[in-house]
């Protein structure tokens, strides 16, 4: 629900948290004079939370690359370490078969 700003004929200003469908307030709660709703720009867009994701908004490019938000999120995440290489020896791969039987 929006917050509307009002001003009465005596100069009092007040705000009221109302439904969009509610009738405007006609009487000042301070002095009882005639009040009118003021036109205001409202509040700005407020972002709360830890960030945004690539799936939040439709993409304009079809390149399939990673978006700026996704790159930033990945660069801020802790570095992962690659698993240590195994010290066990493995056998070399077998030679391809020629299909002939040895005699």
Secondary structure, 3 states (H helix, E strand, C coil): CEEEEEEECCCCEEEEEECCCCCCCCECCCCCCEEEECCCCCCCCCCCCCCCCHHHCCCCCCCCCCCHHHHHHHHHCCCCCCCCCCCCCCCCCCCCCCCCCCC
